[in-house]
Every structure is written in C-alpha cells, then in structure tokens.
Amino acid sequence: MLIAIAVTFAQKSVVSYWEILVGMAVGGSFRAVAARRVKMTAMPQMVALFNGVGGGAAALISLARVSRSGSSDPGRLHGDISVSIMLSALIGSISFAGSMVAFAKLQELIQGRPIVYPGQQAVNAAAPRGRRRRGSGDRCRRRAAVADRGRDRSARCSSASSSCSRSAAPTCRS
C-alpha cells in the first residue's frame, strides 16, 4: 500500500495532494473505527465488505476513465486502454458482487442455499466449458487411485494394469 501511495504522489498529473490526503484521512479513520469496534467473530464480514468496496472502487474508476477519454474522437479508445478498462470494470464488479454476497451470507442476511434465477439453466448451457477431454491415462490413474483405497500396492498394480498400460499408471512401476 505504501508503494501505491508513493507512486500516486510521484505522478505529475496529480492536481491536488490535499484532496488525496483528506480522502486517506477519512477512509483511514473509518477503517480504524471499524477495526476497533468489530468483534473478532465478525471479522470475516468486515473483510468481505472492505474487499467489496475495493472492487467497486476499481469498477467506478474504470467507468470514470471511459468518460474522460482523452482521444480526439469521443467514445473511441486505443485497444490496449479499452481492454484494460473493460477488464478493470469486469473484475471490479465481480469482486464487488461476490463480496457483497459473501458478507450477506456470513451475516446471515441471506440463506446459504444457492441463488437461482429464471433461465439459469439456459445460461449455464450456453456458457463455455473449461473442461478438456480426458485421455486414457487420466482414466487409468483414477482407476488406480480407486483401487488403492483399502488395498496394498500389489493389488492396486494388478487391478490398474489389467486394462491400462504401465505407462498410463506410473505409480505401479516396480
């Protein structure tokens, strides 16, 4: 945090150091009071709130950057700048939303059941999957691991090598 403050103050584009210091004093005093008054058992809720505020601030800063684009053609940004702004807004808003849900669940404001919405199955079906196709080596390793539970090494190796090659189940080598 000290590095971030030093880099911010070192920039030539800073207009008013006074405003930054007042903001730091107000935010720091709020956090200091909250840290003193919150019980240790409620610390996870406070951490979720502070994390959410940070994510929300990142999203709002990225939106402010879009509105103050310095290009000659309003509404048009360079590719690298627009990608960084979009990622900041996306990650910040996801962090904010997730932290608020975490706070609400920890505070027992909402129940622990999954949150569902109409049309969620269609959205889940349309969402890209990150799974890769598993090869025979993974299947044989899983089979060897299952056979390993409750058996000795020789039983595992004989059951794993019955349908898999020795190279696919490397834990069975003698």
C-alpha positions in Angstrom: 0.0 0.0 0.0 2.9 2.3 0.8 4.2 1.7 -2.7 0.9 2.6 -4.3 0.7 5.8 -2.3 4.2 6.8 -3.2 3.6 6.1 -6.9 0.4 8.1 -6.8 2.1 11.1 -5.2 5.0 10.9 -7.6 2.8 11.3 -10.7 2.9 14.7 -12.4 -0.8 14.5 -13.2 -1.8 14.8 -9.6 -3.7 18.1 -9.3 -4.4 18.3 -5.6 -2.4 16.4 -2.9 -4.7 17.9 -0.4 -7.8 16.1 -1.7 -5.9 12.8 -1.7 -4.7 13.3 1.9 -8.3 14.2 3.1 -9.6 11.1 1.3 -7.0 9.0 3.0 -7.7 10.5 6.4 -11.5 10.0 6.1 -11.1 6.4 4.8 -8.4 5.5 7.3 -10.4 6.8 10.2 -13.5 4.9 9.1 -11.5 1.7 8.8 -9.7 2.3 12.2 -13.0 2.8 14.0 -14.5 -0.3 12.3 -11.5 -2.4 13.2 -11.7 -1.4 16.8 -15.5 -1.9 17.2 -15.9 -5.1 15.2 -15.7 -8.3 17.2 -13.2 -10.9 16.1 -16.1 -13.3 15.2 -17.4 -10.7 12.8 -14.0 -10.1 11.2 -14.8 -12.1 8.0 -17.8 -10.0 7.3 -15.7 -6.8 7.6 -13.1 -8.2 5.3 -15.8 -9.1 2.8 -17.1 -5.5 3.0 -13.7 -3.9 2.6 -12.9 -6.2 -0.3 -16.2 -5.4 -2.0 -15.6 -1.7 -1.6 -12.2 -2.0 -3.2 -13.7 -4.0 -6.2 -16.5 -1.4 -6.5 -13.9 1.4 -6.5 -12.0 -0.3 -9.3 -15.1 -0.6 -11.4 -16.1 3.0 -10.8 -12.6 4.3 -11.6 -12.7 2.4 -14.9 -16.0 3.9 -15.7 -14.7 7.4 -14.9 -11.7 6.7 -17.2 -14.1 5.9 -20.1 -16.0 9.1 -19.5 -12.8 11.1 -19.5 -11.2 9.5 -22.6 -8.6 11.9 -23.9 -8.8 10.8 -27.5 -9.6 13.2 -30.4 -12.7 11.1 -31.3 -15.0 10.9 -28.3 -16.1 7.4 -27.4 -13.1 5.8 -29.2 -10.1 4.5 -27.2 -7.0 2.6 -28.2 -7.2 -1.2 -28.0 -4.9 -1.6 -25.0 -6.6 1.1 -23.0 -10.1 -0.2 -23.7 -9.1 -3.8 -22.9 -7.6 -2.7 -19.5 -10.7 -0.6 -18.7 -13.1 -3.4 -19.6 -11.1 -5.9 -17.5 -10.9 -3.5 -14.6 -14.7 -2.9 -14.7 -15.4 -6.6 -15.1 -13.1 -7.8 -12.3 -14.1 -5.0 -10.0 -17.8 -5.5 -10.4 -17.5 -9.3 -10.0 -15.4 -8.7 -6.9 -18.0 -6.2 -5.5 -20.9 -8.5 -6.2 -19.2 -11.6 -4.8 -18.0 -9.8 -1.7 -21.5 -8.5 -1.0 -23.0 -12.0 -1.3 -20.2 -13.3 1.0 -21.0 -10.6 3.5 -24.7 -11.2 3.4 -24.2 -15.0 3.8 -21.8 -14.5 6.7 -24.1 -12.0 8.4 -27.0 -14.5 7.7 -28.9 -11.8 5.8 -29.5 -14.4 3.0 -29.6 -18.1 3.4 -26.9 -20.5 2.4 -28.9 -22.1 -0.4 -27.8 -21.5 -3.9 -29.1 -18.3 -5.6 -31.0 -19.3 -8.7 -32.8 -17.2 -11.2 -35.3 -17.8 -14.1 -33.5 -19.0 -17.2 -30.3 -20.1 -15.3 -30.2 -23.5 -17.0 -30.2 -21.9 -20.4 -27.4 -19.5 -19.4 -25.4 -22.4 -18.0 -25.9 -24.5 -21.1 -24.8 -21.6 -23.3 -21.7 -20.8 -21.1 -18.4 -22.2 -22.5 -17.0 -25.1 -20.6 -13.4 -25.1 -19.5 -13.1 -28.9 -19.4 -10.6 -30.7 -21.5 -11.2 -34.1 -22.9 -9.7 -36.7 -20.6 -7.4 -39.3 -22.1 -7.0 -42.9 -21.2 -4.1 -42.0 -18.9 -6.3 -40.0 -16.6 -8.9 -42.7 -16.5 -6.3 -45.3 -15.6 -4.8 -43.1 -12.9 -8.2 -42.6 -11.4 -8.9 -46.4 -11.6 -5.5 -47.0 -9.9 -6.4 -44.4 -7.2 -9.7 -46.1 -6.6 -8.1 -49.5 -6.4 -5.6 -48.1 -3.9 -8.1 -47.3 -1.3 -8.0 -50.1 1.2 -5.6 -52.3 -0.7 -1.9 -52.9 -0.8 0.4 -51.9 -3.6 0.4 -55.2 -5.4 -3.4 -55.4 -5.6 -3.6 -51.9 -6.9 -1.0 -52.5 -9.6 -2.6 -55.7 -10.8 -6.1 -54.1 -11.0 -4.8 -50.9 -12.7 -2.6 -52.8 -15.2 -5.4 -55.2 -16.2 -6.9 -52.7 -18.6 -4.3 -49.9 -18.7 -0.7 -49.9 -19.9 2.1 -49.5 -17.4 2.9 -46.0 -18.7 -0.6 -44.8 -18.0 -0.4 -45.9 -14.4 3.1 -44.8 -13.4 2.6 -45.4 -9.7 2.5 -49.1 -10.4 6.1 -49.4 -11.6 8.3 -51.7 -9.5 
